[in-house]
Amino acid sequence: MDPKSPAEELPALYRAALDRVAQVAASGRRDLANSVRADAVRIYSRAWDDRARRELEALLRRHAETAAEQPVTGRASRRRTARAA
């Protein structure tokens, strides 16, 4: 059985990268999310080869921990703090 070609894997990796962008943005790090999105688009827009596959996989690994972080709190946490005081 032949391993999947980059052309078969790249769409799923790109979708995973966009999902990671959404997770990073939800954590409140919108500037980082925009940077990750730009990197993913740049990689995906080039040749669909092993290099692109490796770069998208590396992008996902680099930002796995960032996406797992707790969301940056907004007004809701300030209200809780104000009520607690």
WOZI-V701452 format. One record per backbone hydrogen bond with DSSP energy under -1.0 kcal/mol. NH is the residue of the N-H (numbers start at 1). CO is the residue of the C=O. If there is no record, write none. Layout:
nh->{NH,NH}
co->{CO,CO}
//
This chain:
nh->{8,9,10,13,14,15,16,17,18,19,20,21,22,23,24,25,26,27,28,29,30,33,34,35,36,37,38,39,40,41,42,43,44,45,46,49,53,54,55,56,57,58,59,60,61,62,63,64,67,68,72,78,79,80,81,82,83,84,85}
co->{5,5,6,9,10,11,12,13,14,15,16,17,18,19,20,21,22,23,25,24,28,29,30,31,32,33,34,35,36,37,38,39,40,41,43,47,49,50,51,52,53,54,55,56,57,58,59,61,63,64,27,74,75,76,77,78,79,80,81}
//
